[in-house]
Amino acid sequence: MKFKGPRASLRGFVGNTVQIWRLFVDIVDFAGQMGGGTYNNISIAYNRWVNQGSAAHRYWSAATVNNGIHEFFDEAAADGINTPFLHNDKPLDVFLAGNRGDGFALMPHAMGPVRVATVVAGGLEIGDLLFGGVNIPGWQLAALSYALFPDLMIGCNPNPRESDELRETVYHECAHASHFGQVGPDYWMALVLA
């Protein structure tokens, strides 16, 4: 199961492992094997997690966020509301944070590197946003790679979190991404700096 599609690509907390590289690639769960080709419509149920940071927490969170994003897109389109902005028709880059309960919609890939550098120079603590409580100045992370900043961050804790509560955060951040498409990058930069 790869948590990537035309609407969103999910990456994030790595569970109880030291494989830091997993923070920067799509979340993948090997759920089994079937012969005969590629399947995109197999139902997989992820049970509720118990231990924060566990693989079960990661996969349950990814499945819940993925479903919430699809629900938002479908309901917004049905109600005549703009769907979240997709920069160059690329899926939203969504970072799941296992140690936070909030979210944000930075939309850096649509704002562009110059505006993001302005935001970072203005004091945005990207390290705190992504990793919750880790005091890494934003300018240091900006120097590492602008491309690693997510469009959306969805906090997948406090423990234990109900799926409806997590979906509320997903809908809220998707609404911000939708709003971005209406106001544009200059307005968004000013909003992030405020």
C-alpha positions as CSV (number, residue, x, y, z in Angstrom):
1,M,0.0,0.0,0.0
2,K,1.6,3.2,-1.2
3,F,0.0,6.4,0.2
4,K,0.4,8.4,-3.0
5,G,-2.1,9.4,-5.6
6,P,-3.1,12.3,-7.8
7,R,-4.5,14.3,-4.9
8,A,-1.9,13.8,-2.2
9,S,1.4,12.2,-1.4
10,L,1.8,11.3,2.3
11,R,5.1,11.1,4.2
12,G,6.0,11.6,7.8
13,F,6.9,10.2,11.2
14,V,8.9,7.0,11.0
15,G,7.6,5.0,14.0
16,N,10.0,3.4,16.4
17,T,13.0,3.3,14.0
18,V,16.1,5.2,13.3
19,Q,15.5,5.2,9.6
20,I,15.3,9.0,9.3
21,W,15.3,8.8,5.5
22,R,11.7,7.5,5.8
23,L,10.6,11.1,6.7
24,F,11.3,12.2,3.1
25,V,9.6,9.4,1.1
26,D,6.1,8.3,0.6
27,I,4.6,6.1,3.3
28,V,4.5,2.5,2.1
29,D,3.1,-0.6,3.9
30,F,3.6,-4.0,2.5
31,A,0.2,-5.4,3.0
32,G,0.5,-8.6,1.0
33,Q,1.0,-9.8,-2.5
34,M,-1.4,-10.6,-5.4
35,G,-0.5,-11.8,-8.8
36,G,-1.9,-10.5,-12.1
37,G,-1.0,-6.8,-12.2
38,T,-1.4,-3.5,-10.4
39,Y,-4.4,-3.1,-8.1
40,N,-5.6,0.3,-6.9
41,N,-9.0,-0.6,-5.4
42,I,-8.3,-3.2,-2.7
43,S,-9.8,-2.4,0.7
44,I,-7.3,-2.6,3.5
45,A,-8.5,-2.0,7.1
46,Y,-6.0,-0.5,9.6
47,N,-6.9,-1.1,13.2
48,R,-6.7,1.7,15.8
49,W,-3.3,2.1,17.2
50,V,-2.2,1.9,20.9
51,N,1.4,3.0,21.0
52,Q,2.4,6.4,19.8
53,G,5.0,6.3,17.1
54,S,4.4,2.7,16.3
55,A,4.0,1.3,12.8
56,A,0.3,0.8,13.5
57,H,0.0,4.5,14.5
58,R,1.8,5.5,11.3
59,Y,-0.3,3.4,8.9
60,W,-3.6,4.1,10.7
61,S,-2.8,7.8,10.5
62,A,-1.9,7.7,6.8
63,A,-5.0,5.8,5.9
64,T,-7.2,8.2,7.9
65,V,-5.6,11.3,6.4
66,N,-5.7,9.8,2.9
67,N,-9.4,9.1,3.3
68,G,-10.1,12.6,4.7
69,I,-8.3,14.3,1.8
70,H,-10.4,12.3,-0.7
71,E,-13.6,13.1,1.2
72,F,-12.7,16.8,1.2
73,F,-12.0,16.9,-2.6
74,D,-15.2,15.0,-3.4
75,E,-17.4,17.0,-1.1
76,A,-15.9,20.3,-2.2
77,A,-16.4,19.5,-5.8
78,A,-20.0,18.4,-5.2
79,D,-20.7,21.7,-3.3
80,G,-19.1,23.9,-5.9
81,I,-16.2,24.8,-3.6
82,N,-12.7,25.1,-5.0
83,T,-10.7,22.0,-4.3
84,P,-7.2,22.4,-2.7
85,F,-4.7,24.0,-5.0
86,L,-2.4,21.5,-6.8
87,H,0.8,23.3,-8.0
88,N,1.6,22.2,-11.5
89,D,-1.0,19.4,-11.1
90,K,1.3,17.7,-8.6
91,P,-0.3,16.0,-5.6
92,L,-0.3,17.9,-2.2
93,D,2.9,17.0,-0.3
94,V,1.5,16.0,3.2
95,F,3.7,15.5,6.2
96,L,2.3,13.5,9.1
97,A,3.6,14.5,12.5
98,G,3.2,11.8,15.1
99,N,3.9,14.0,18.1
100,R,1.6,16.9,17.3
101,G,-2.2,17.5,17.3
102,D,-2.4,20.6,15.1
103,G,-1.7,21.3,11.5
104,F,-0.7,23.9,9.0
105,A,-0.9,24.7,5.2
106,L,2.4,26.3,4.3
107,M,2.0,25.6,0.5
108,P,5.8,26.2,-0.2
109,H,5.8,24.6,-3.6
110,A,3.1,26.9,-4.9
111,M,4.6,30.0,-3.1
112,G,8.0,29.4,-4.7
113,P,11.5,29.4,-3.2
114,V,11.9,33.2,-2.9
115,R,8.7,33.7,-0.9
116,V,9.5,30.7,1.3
117,A,13.0,32.1,2.0
118,T,11.3,35.4,2.9
119,V,9.0,33.6,5.3
120,V,11.9,31.7,6.8
121,A,14.0,34.9,7.1
122,G,10.9,36.4,8.8
123,G,11.4,34.0,11.7
124,L,9.2,30.9,10.8
125,E,10.6,28.0,12.8
126,I,10.2,25.2,10.3
127,G,12.0,22.8,12.6
128,D,9.4,23.4,15.3
129,L,6.6,23.2,12.8
130,L,7.7,19.8,11.4
131,F,9.2,18.1,14.4
132,G,7.3,19.7,17.3
133,G,9.5,21.0,20.0
134,V,12.8,20.3,18.2
135,N,14.5,23.7,18.2
136,I,16.0,23.8,14.8
137,P,16.1,27.3,13.3
138,G,14.2,27.6,10.1
139,W,17.1,29.1,8.2
140,Q,19.2,26.0,8.8
141,L,16.5,23.7,7.5
142,A,15.9,26.1,4.5
143,A,19.6,25.7,3.7
144,L,19.2,21.9,3.7
145,S,16.4,21.7,1.1
146,Y,13.4,23.9,0.2
147,A,12.0,20.9,-1.6
148,L,11.5,19.0,1.7
149,F,9.0,21.5,3.1
150,P,5.4,20.0,2.9
151,D,2.4,21.7,1.6
152,L,0.3,20.5,4.5
153,M,1.3,19.2,7.9
154,I,-1.2,17.1,9.8
155,G,-0.6,16.3,13.4
156,C,-1.6,12.7,14.2
157,N,-1.5,12.8,18.0
158,P,-2.6,13.3,21.0
159,N,-3.0,9.7,22.1
160,P,-5.4,8.1,21.3
161,R,-6.9,10.2,18.5
162,E,-10.3,9.4,17.0
163,S,-10.5,9.2,13.2
164,D,-13.2,11.9,13.2
165,E,-11.0,14.2,15.2
166,L,-8.1,13.7,12.8
167,R,-10.4,14.2,9.8
168,E,-11.4,17.6,11.3
169,T,-7.7,18.7,11.1
170,V,-7.5,17.3,7.5
171,Y,-10.6,19.2,6.4
172,H,-9.3,22.4,8.1
173,E,-5.9,22.3,6.4
174,C,-7.5,21.3,3.0
175,A,-9.7,24.3,3.3
176,H,-6.6,26.4,3.7
177,A,-5.1,24.9,0.6
178,S,-8.3,25.6,-1.2
179,H,-8.2,29.2,0.0
180,F,-4.6,29.5,-1.3
181,G,-5.9,28.9,-4.8
182,Q,-8.2,31.9,-4.5
183,V,-5.8,34.4,-2.9
184,G,-2.4,33.5,-4.4
185,P,1.2,33.3,-3.2
186,D,1.8,37.0,-2.3
187,Y,-1.2,37.1,0.0
188,W,-0.3,33.7,1.4
189,M,3.2,34.8,2.2
190,A,1.9,37.8,4.1
191,L,-0.5,35.5,6.0
192,V,2.2,33.1,7.0
193,L,4.4,36.1,8.2
194,A,1.5,37.6,10.2
